[in-house]
Amino acid sequence: MSAEVETPAYAVTEPRRVKRKWPRILLATSGLLLLISAVRIITGADELTSPGTVSAALAAAVPIGMAGLGGLWSERAGVVNIGLEGMMILGTFGAGWAGYQWGPWAGLAFGIIMGAIGGLIHAVATVTFGVDHIVSGVAINILALGATQFLASVAFKGVEGGGETQSPRIPSMGSFTLPGVSEWFADIADEGWFLVSDIAGVLAGLTTNVSYLTIIAVLLVVATFYILWRSAFGLRLRSCGEAPYAAESLGVNVYKYKYIAVVMSGGMAGIGGAFLAIVAASIYREGQTGGRGYIGLAAMIFGNWRPGGLAAGAGLFGYTDALQLRSNEAVHALLLLAAVVALAFGIWQLVKRNTVVGAVAVGIGAGAGAWYLGTDTLPSQVVFATPYVTTLVVLAFASQRLRMPAADGLRYRRGEGR
């Protein structure tokens, strides 16, 4: 009887809730772009919206987004996966080993397979044997690092162009540029006009030398939304993360769906690792992931376990990562941007009578503004830490509206809920 009541409610309310969000998203995006454009004019930091920065941000966002997408698949089925970093590491090795021998597409396939193997190990430990999800994830991160170090010393030592810590060079996968249009956007971006040049810079970066693997990654985000939120399969999988015993009572094989989700999670993380080896560096190198698996997990949480929010979070973290690589001046300008955003957010929270959050945000905004006015440049250590600091700050402020799947991380045993 409860199923007959809940199904129509879901079918009616979900589309309406999504539709109401679009005007807010467009308004927030427009406002942020206006603010960035104003900061660029005031500070003269043209790298904030240059085509090169946007292109680098897109490339930096892909591995983070793929790790986050893997975490979304796993946690929507109720399995916490902090082993994403280790699965990405396995993906980088698989891509490097197969890529230099048989080409980039073979490298991508082996990266997915290696990541999926990591996911399978995590599924066996957590779903079948009931190991604590955090313990299993940490173990996978440690084991993946040790295993790839050993395998690399065996596979690449003595090979021309390779060594104990790196593979020979991987052939290029290729990229796509929108002919005529991207050059036109780039010319407008060079003019330095308020807002118009910023929009053109963003569009130029998104249409110039875009890797085919980047296009695949974007399609996977869209496909994930339609599979998990617009199909019967997705509804069953998400029910395993919300109410597994209720799903079991309706005939859902919870073990099967958890296994599918966690193996898919590893495969997605493997794609992120393959991107780093094939596209970002054209070589496998030890320590290549640099904690991006953890940042991907943060992007998933920031996105409230939804593909669209996850993509926005990956874009934000990728943007700050690209800025710290390209321009100290642009990172310094981010202080002014952060000050304005934090002050506005703080005042809004104070108006809503959220005193503590509002006061903290206003304090952070005032501190960032004072730091910007009191300095002309930032220490290199601060610039390097920008993506990680951004991750912590954004998660701290976003935590109020987050709702994880109800049974995420809980041990499931068939029949115990009866």
N, C-alpha and C positions, 0 to 999 in steps of 0.2 A: 504493500500500500504506500509505503514511504517512497519507493522508487517511482510510482506513478505520479506522485506529487512533485518530486524533485526534478524530474526530467523536463516537463514543460517550463518550470521556473528557470532552469538553466538556459533552455532554448530561447526564452523571451528576453531575459535580462542581460545575457552576455553581449549580444550585438549592440544593444542600446548603450551599455557602459563603454564599449570600445568607441562607438560613434561620438559620444560626448567628449572623449579625450582628444580627438583630432584638433578642434579649434584651440585648445589649450597648448597642445604640442607645437602647432604652427605659430601661435603667439609667443611662446617661450623662445622658440628658435629664432624668430624675427628680432625679438628684443635682445637676445644674446649677440646676434650678428651686428645689430646697431651699436651695442656697447663695445664690442671688439673693434669695430670700425672707428668709433670715437677714440678709444685708447690708442689705436694705431696712429691717428692723426696727431693726438696730443704728444705721444712719446717719440714718434718717428720710427718706431720699430716695424718696418715694412714686412719683416719675416712672419709676423703674426698671421697673415692671410695670403702669403705668397703661394704660387702654384707648387713650388718646391716643398714648402712646409706641408701643404695639404697632401701632396703625393706621399711624402715621408710618413705623415700621420696615418694615412690609409694603410701603408705597408706595415707600420708598427701595430695597428689595430687588429690586423687579421689573425696573428697567432694568439693574441689575447682573447679575441672574440671566439676563436675556435676552441680554446681551452674552456672559456665560459659556457659555450654551447654544449660542450661535453658535460660540464657540471650540471647544466640545466636538465639534460636527458636523465642523468643519474638521480638527481635529487627530486625530480618530479615523480620518480618511481619509488622514492623513499630511501635511497642509499646516498649518504654523504660521501663525497669523493674529493678528498684533499690530496689524493695521489695523482692529480692531473699533471703536476710538475714532472713526476717520474714517467708518466705516459708520454708526455711531450719529449722527454729525453730519449725514450725508446724510439719515438717517431723520427727524431733527428738522426739517430744512428741508422735506422732502417733506410731512410731516404739517402743518406750519404753512401751506405754500402751498395745499395742497388743502383743509385743514381749515376755514379761514375762508371759503372760497368754497362748498364743497359739503357741509360737515358733518364731524363727527369720524370717522365710519366711512370716508369717502373719504380723510380724512387718514391714517388707519391704513393703508389700502391703498397710498397713495403713499409713506408712510414705508417700508413693506416693499419696494416697488419700488426706491426710491432706495438702500436698504441692499443689496438684491440686485445692483444695478448695481455698487456698490462691490465686492461679492464676486466678480462676474463679471470685473471688471478684475484683481483679485488672482489669480483662477484662470487667466486668460489669461497673466499675467506668470509665475506660478510653475509651472503645470502644462504649458502649451504651450511657453513660451520658456525655462523653467528658471532664471528669475531667483531669486536668493537670497530666501528667504521673509521674512527680517527686513527686507531692503532694500525689498522690495515693500510690506510692511506700513507701514513708516515713510513711504514715498512716498505711499501712499493717505491716511494721516493728514494729511500736509501738503497734498496736493491737495484733499482734501475740505474742509478749513478754508478754503483760498483760493477754491474754487469756490462754496461756500455764501455767503461774504462778497460775492462778485461778484453771484451770483444774487439774494441778498436786497436788494442795493442797486438792482437792476433791478425786482424783483417787488413790493417793498413800499414803495418811495419814492413819496411822494405819495398813497398809499392811506390813507383815513381809519382812524385807529387804528394804522397801521403806520409804519415808518421804515426807514432803511438797515440797522438791526441787529435789527429785530423785525417780527413779523407782526401784523396785526389779531387781535383776540380770536377764539379757536376755541370754538364751542358745546360745552357739556358732553356727554360720552358717557353719563353716568348712572352710578348706583351701586346696590348691593344691600345691604339691611339685613334680617337675619333678624327678623321682627316678634315682639315679645314677649320672645323669648329674649335678644337683645342688651341690652335694658334691664334684664332680671333679672340678667344677668352684671355689668352696670355697677354696679348697686346693691350687689351683694356685694363688688365690688372697692373700693367707697367705704368699706366697713366697716374695712378695714385689718387683717384677720385674717391670721395667719401661714399661708402656703402657699395656703389656700383662696381668699383675696382675690387672690393673685397668679395662680392658675390662672384665676379668674374674669376678671381683668383681661386676660389673654392671649386668652381666648375672646371677651370683649366686643370687643376690638380686631380680631379676625379675623372678626367677624360684623356689624360696623357700617360702613356707607358704603364697602363694598368695590367698587371700580371693576370694571366688566365686563371691562375689559382685564386687570385683575389675575387674574380667573378664567380668562381665556384663557391667560395666561402660565403659571398652575399646570397647566392641562390640557396645555400644550405640553411641560412637563417630564415629565409622566407619559407622554405620547405618544412622546417621544423615547426613553424607556427601552424601551417595547414595540417601537418600530420598530427600534432599533439592537441590542437584546439578545434580542428574541423573534421575529425575522423573518429569512427568508433574505436579503432585501435588506440588512438591517442587518449580517448576518454577512459578506456580500460587501464592504460598505463598510468595516467595521472591518478586514477582511483587507488592504485597501489601505494601511492605516496600520501594520499589523504586519509583513506580508511581501508586498509588492506583486508581486514576481517569482513567488513561489509562487502567488499569486492569478491572475496572468497565465497561468501554466502550466495552470491549471484552467479557463481560458476566461473569466475575469472581465475586463471592459473597464475597466481601472484608470483610464484617462483620464476616462471617463464618470462613474464614481463619485466621483472627486475633484472634477470640475466640479459635480456635484449637491451634494456636501457643502459646498463653498466658497460656492456661490450661496445655499444654505440658511443658511449661517453669516451671510452679509450680510443676508439677510432677517430672521433672528432679531435681529441687532444693530439693524436698522431698526425693529423693534417696540419695542426698548428706547428708541430715540430718539423714536419716536412717543409713547410713554408720557410722556416728559418734557415734550413739547410739548402734548399733548392733556389729560393727566390731572393731572400735577404742577403745571403752570403755566398751562394754557389759552392758551398763546401760544408762538410760536417766538421764541427770543432767542439772539443770538450768544454762544458760549461756554457753552451750556446743559448740555453733557454733563459738564463739570468733571472729566474723567479717569475717568469711570465705566467706560469701555471697558477701561481698564487694570485697574481693580479687578475687573471681570468676568472678565478673564483670570486674575487671581490667585485668584478664587473657583473657577474651573474647575480650576486646579492644586491648590488646597487640597482640592477634592473628588475628587482622584485620577482625573480624566477620567471621572467617573461622574455621572449626573444627580442622584442623591440627595445625594451629597457636595457637589456644586455648589450645590444648593438650600440646604443647611446653611450653606455659606460665604457665599452671597448674603444669607441671613438674618442672619448674624453681622455682616457689614459694614454691612448696612442698619440694624441695631439700633444700632450705634455712631454711625452717621451721624445717625439720628433723635435719639439722646440729646444729641449736641453741638448740635443745633438747638433742643432743647426746654429743657434744664436743665444749667447749670454744676454744680449740686449733685449731680446724678445722675452726671455724668462723674467728679466727685471721688470719689463712692462706688465707681465702677468700679475705682479704684486699689486699694481694699481687696479687691474681688473678684479682681482680677488677681493681687494678692499671694498670696491663698490658693490660687488655681489653680496659679500658678507654683511655689509651695513644694511643693504636693502632687505636681505633675508631676516636680519635681526630685528629691524623695525617692524616688518610684517608679523613676525612671531610675537613681538611685544604688543602689537595691536590686537592679536588673537589671544592675549593674556597668557602666552607661554613664556613666562618671565625668565626662567633659567636658560632655556635654549636661546631666547632673544638676547639676553645679556651676554652670553658666551659669544654669539655670532657678532654682536656689535663690538665686543672686545677684540675679537680676531680681526674684524675689519679695520678698527682703529690702529691695531698693531701693524697690520700689513701696509696701511697707508703711511704710517710714520716711518716704517722701514723703507718704503719706496722713496719718500721725500728726503730721507737722510742718507741715501746712498746713490751712487751712479752705476754701480755694477754689483754683482753677487759673487761670493766665493765659489770656486769650481765645485767644492763638495756639496754646496746647497743646490747648484744647478743640476748636478748628477742625481741628487735625491728627489728632484721635483716630481717625477711620476709616482714615487712611493708615498711622498707626503700628500699628494693629491688624492691618492687612494684612501689614505686614512681619514683625511678631512671630509671627503665626500661621503664615505660610509658613515662617519659620525653624525652628519646632518641628515642623511637619508634613512637612518635607522628607525625613525619614528613611524614611517609609513610601510615598513616591510612586514610581509607575512609569508613565512616559509611554509611548505607543505606540512600538514598537520602530523604526519607519521614519519617525517624526514629524520633519518638516523636511528629510528626505533627498531629493535630486534623483532623479526617476524617469524613465527612458527605456525605452520598449518594446523588448524583445529583448536589452537589455544584460545581464540576469541569467542568460542561457543559457550 
